[in-house]
Amino acid sequence: MNILVIEDEKKIASLIRKELEAQGFVVDVTHRGDEGFTMATTRPYDVLVLDIMLPGRDGLSILRGLRERGMSVPVILLTARGELNERLEGLQLGADDYLTKPFYVEELCARIHAVGRRASGNAQSLLAVADLHLDLLTREVRRGTRHIELTTREFALLERLMRSPGRIFSRAQILEHVWNCDFDPGSNLVDVYVQRLRRKIDDLETERLIETVRGVGYRIQNPAARDASR
Ligand code: CA
């Protein structure tokens, strides 16, 4: 997917670029609204990430200009905490989603995937392993009929595991995917989060899905697939 990021805070813009590129997106960044509008109207992008307060031309004006031209490219607005009116106006103008700063870049990635999928009409938003379901659009998680509340990081961790049932992820891989940072892989951050996830997902259940592979890492196992291969 080709993403255009229009954001004048250079540090945020470069963080977004780094993470999106790590996720395999092709990313253009501009720090100016007028330039961003020109790029958005002359090049094909799959998703726009659009700040509101921008030099040259503000984000809402860009959005209005695109929709007036009949361009339906999905737009995710980046808004500041106090910008409630701008957020509402943005949604009325046809923004597909918004994030309030500060936000986790992983969350932005998830939203981009979601609006990109919606735009391409692909309904592949539901991950399932046994009776565990994770909806990437609504961000709902269920085990059987039980609804499970997860934090952003727990959700990202579970999504990572559920995208590849049976695959073992090392702590370093999980740190890189879920936290996108250089925590000491010797730290027990991953173990702490896996324990939390396990408490929410597996406690009270007879079938345990999150598995520790001693000395290697973690995986989510698919009991149905495992039984079928016997
Ligand atoms: Ca700004």
Boltz pocket constraint, residues with backbone or C-beta under 6 A from the ligand:
constraints:
  - pocket:
      binder: B
      contacts: [[A, 7], [A, 8], [A, 9], [A, 51], [A, 52], [A, 53], [A, 54]]
      max_distance: 6.0
